[in-house]
Amino acid sequence: MHVLGIDFGTSNTVAVLRSADGRVRPLLFDGAPILPSAVYYNSDGRMLVGRDAERNARMDPARFEPNPKRRIDDGSVFLGTSEIPVPQVFAYVLQQVALEAQRQAGQMPGQVRLTHPARWGERRRSILVDAARLAGLPAPQLIPEPVAAASYFTSVLGTAVPPGRSLAIYDLGGGTFDATVVRRTQTGFEVLAEEGVGDVGGLDFDHGIVEHLGKTYGVSHPEDWRRLLN
C-alpha cells in the first residue's frame, strides 16, 4: 500500500510517496519537487494551480491568490467576481498532489499523512480535513509539523534521541513563525510546549525589504522605481 505525505505550506507545497516496499520518492510538479500553493481562477471557470497560476497572475491579479493558507480564517476567498469557500481553495492545491500521486503509484494512495502547524486548533484542522476530502484523498492522518520534523531528524537522519529527551524546533515559514518543544516517547514524539507569531513570516520580511528600498530609491529614482514595481 502506498502512503502519501503532504506538507501544505503558505508559499509552497511538497509531497512524498512511500511505496509498499518502503522506497520513498518526492512528487514532481513541472519537473520540480515543489508546487507553489498559488491558485488563479481563470475567466473560463477553470482553477489554475502552482506555476500555471503564477504565470497567469499578471492577466488579472484579482483572480490570483498566492498564499491561500493565510486565508484559513476568512471563510471564503474572492477570486475575480467569484466567492469560493476556503476548503475548496485548499482542495484545488491538494488535488494536484493527489493526481500526481495517483499517476506515479498507478492508483490512489491508501493512506495520507497531512501536516499542520502545531498551534492550529480543531476548527482549522477540520478545514484541512474537508479540503482533503474535496480533493478526493482518503481521510488523512493529521500530524503537527514539529512532530514530523522531529521524526525525520531521528528516523531519516539517524540522530539518536532516547525516550524522555526533548528537541526544540523552530519553523520560519512563508506566513508564520512557530517554536515548539517536543519530547521523545516510546512510540514517537509529543508536543510539550508551543508558541508562535501567526502573522509574521518570510513574506513579511520580503515586503519589509521592498518598502525599505522604496523609501530610498523611490525618492532618488522615482521613475525607475515605479517601473520596477509595475
C-alpha positions in Angstrom: 0.0 0.0 0.0 1.3 3.4 -0.9 1.4 6.2 1.7 1.3 9.9 0.7 2.8 12.6 2.9 1.9 16.2 2.2 3.1 19.5 3.6 0.7 22.2 2.5 2.7 25.4 3.0 2.0 29.1 2.8 4.2 29.6 -0.3 4.8 26.0 -1.5 3.5 22.5 -1.1 5.7 19.4 -1.1 4.7 15.7 -1.0 6.5 12.4 -0.9 5.2 8.9 -1.8 6.2 5.8 0.1 5.6 2.5 -1.8 4.8 -0.8 -0.3 8.5 -1.9 -0.4 9.5 1.1 1.7 11.0 3.2 -1.0 10.3 7.0 -0.7 10.4 9.5 -3.5 9.2 13.1 -3.8 6.4 14.0 -6.2 7.5 16.3 -9.1 5.4 19.1 -10.4 6.7 20.6 -13.7 9.9 18.7 -13.0 10.4 20.2 -9.6 9.7 18.8 -6.1 8.0 22.0 -5.1 4.5 23.0 -6.0 3.7 26.7 -5.5 0.5 26.9 -3.3 -0.9 29.7 -5.5 -4.3 29.5 -7.3 -5.7 31.5 -10.2 -9.4 31.4 -11.1 -9.5 31.6 -14.9 -12.2 33.5 -16.8 -13.4 30.2 -18.3 -14.1 28.8 -14.9 -11.0 26.6 -14.5 -8.8 26.9 -11.5 -5.1 27.0 -12.2 -2.7 25.9 -9.6 1.0 26.3 -9.0 3.3 27.7 -11.7 0.3 27.9 -14.1 -1.4 30.2 -11.6 1.7 32.3 -11.2 2.2 32.7 -14.9 -1.4 33.9 -15.4 -1.4 36.2 -12.4 -0.4 39.2 -14.4 -3.5 38.8 -16.6 -5.9 39.7 -13.8 -4.4 40.0 -10.3 -7.9 40.0 -8.7 -8.2 36.3 -9.8 -4.9 35.3 -8.1 -4.3 34.2 -4.6 -0.6 33.4 -4.0 -0.9 32.2 -0.4 -4.2 30.5 0.3 -3.1 29.0 3.6 -3.1 32.6 5.0 -6.8 32.7 4.4 -7.6 29.9 6.7 -9.8 32.1 8.9 -11.6 34.0 6.2 -14.4 31.6 5.4 -14.1 32.3 1.7 -11.9 33.9 -0.9 -12.9 36.3 -3.6 -11.2 35.4 -6.9 -12.4 37.8 -9.7 -16.2 38.0 -9.1 -16.5 34.5 -7.5 -16.6 33.8 -3.8 -15.0 30.4 -3.2 -15.0 28.6 0.3 -11.6 28.3 1.8 -11.7 24.4 2.0 -12.4 24.3 -1.8 -9.5 26.7 -2.5 -7.2 24.4 -0.4 -8.7 21.4 -2.2 -7.6 22.6 -5.7 -4.0 22.6 -4.5 -4.3 19.2 -2.8 -6.0 17.8 -5.9 -2.9 18.5 -7.9 -0.9 16.5 -5.4 -3.5 13.7 -5.5 -3.4 13.5 -9.3 0.4 13.3 -9.4 0.5 10.7 -6.6 -2.1 8.6 -8.5 -0.1 8.9 -11.7 3.1 7.7 -10.1 1.5 5.0 -8.0 -1.0 3.8 -10.6 -3.7 4.2 -8.0 -4.8 6.4 -5.2 -2.6 6.0 -2.2 -4.2 4.0 0.6 -3.1 6.3 3.4 -2.4 10.1 3.6 -0.4 12.0 6.2 -1.0 15.7 6.2 1.0 18.1 8.4 -0.3 21.2 10.1 1.1 24.0 12.4 1.1 22.8 16.0 -0.9 25.9 17.0 -3.9 25.1 14.8 -7.0 24.2 16.8 -9.7 21.8 15.9 -11.6 24.2 13.6 -8.6 24.9 11.4 -7.7 21.2 11.4 -11.2 20.3 10.3 -10.9 22.7 7.3 -7.8 20.9 6.3 -9.6 17.5 6.5 -12.5 18.9 4.5 -10.1 20.1 1.8 -8.5 16.6 1.6 -12.0 15.1 1.2 -12.9 17.6 -1.5 -9.6 16.8 -3.3 -10.6 13.1 -3.5 -8.0 12.0 -1.0 -8.5 9.3 1.7 -9.2 10.6 5.2 -5.8 12.0 6.3 -3.9 11.4 9.5 -3.0 14.9 10.7 0.5 15.3 12.1 1.8 18.5 13.8 4.6 19.9 11.7 7.2 19.9 14.5 6.4 16.2 15.2 7.0 15.4 11.5 10.3 17.4 11.6 11.5 15.5 14.8 10.5 12.2 13.2 12.6 13.0 10.1 15.5 14.1 12.4 15.6 10.7 14.0 14.3 8.1 11.5 15.8 9.5 8.3 18.9 11.4 9.5 19.6 8.8 12.2 20.1 11.1 15.1 19.8 9.4 18.4 17.2 10.9 20.7 16.4 8.5 23.6 12.9 8.4 25.1 12.4 11.2 27.6 14.7 13.6 25.9 13.4 16.7 24.2 14.0 18.7 21.0 13.4 22.4 20.3 12.2 23.1 16.8 11.6 26.4 15.1 9.7 26.8 11.8 10.1 30.1 10.0 7.7 29.7 7.1 6.3 32.0 4.4 3.5 33.3 6.6 4.2 32.3 10.2 6.9 31.6 12.8 6.5 28.8 15.3 8.7 27.4 18.0 7.9 24.1 19.6 9.4 21.7 22.2 8.7 18.0 21.6 9.6 15.0 23.8 10.6 11.6 22.6 8.3 8.8 23.8 8.4 5.1 23.2 6.1 5.4 20.2 7.1 8.8 18.7 7.0 12.4 19.8 4.6 14.5 21.8 4.3 18.3 21.9 5.2 19.8 25.3 5.0 23.5 24.5 4.5 25.7 21.5 4.4 29.4 20.8 4.5 31.4 17.6 3.6 34.5 15.7 0.7 33.9 13.3 1.2 36.9 11.1 4.9 37.1 10.5 6.9 35.1 8.1 9.3 35.2 5.1 6.6 37.0 3.0 6.6 39.9 5.5 10.4 40.1 5.5 10.3 40.4 1.7 7.7 43.1 1.9 9.7 45.0 4.6 12.8 44.9 2.4 10.9 46.3 -0.6 9.4 49.1 1.5 12.9 49.9 2.8 14.4 50.1 -0.7 11.4 52.1 -1.9 12.0 54.8 0.7 15.4 55.3 -0.7 15.2 54.7 -4.4 11.6 55.8 -4.7 12.9 59.3 -3.9 16.2 59.3 -5.7 15.0 57.5 -8.8 11.2 57.7 -8.8 10.6 56.7 -12.4 12.9 53.7 -12.3 11.3 52.6 -9.0 7.8 53.0 -10.3 8.7 51.0 -13.5 10.3 48.3 -11.4 7.2 47.9 -9.2 5.0 47.8 -12.3 
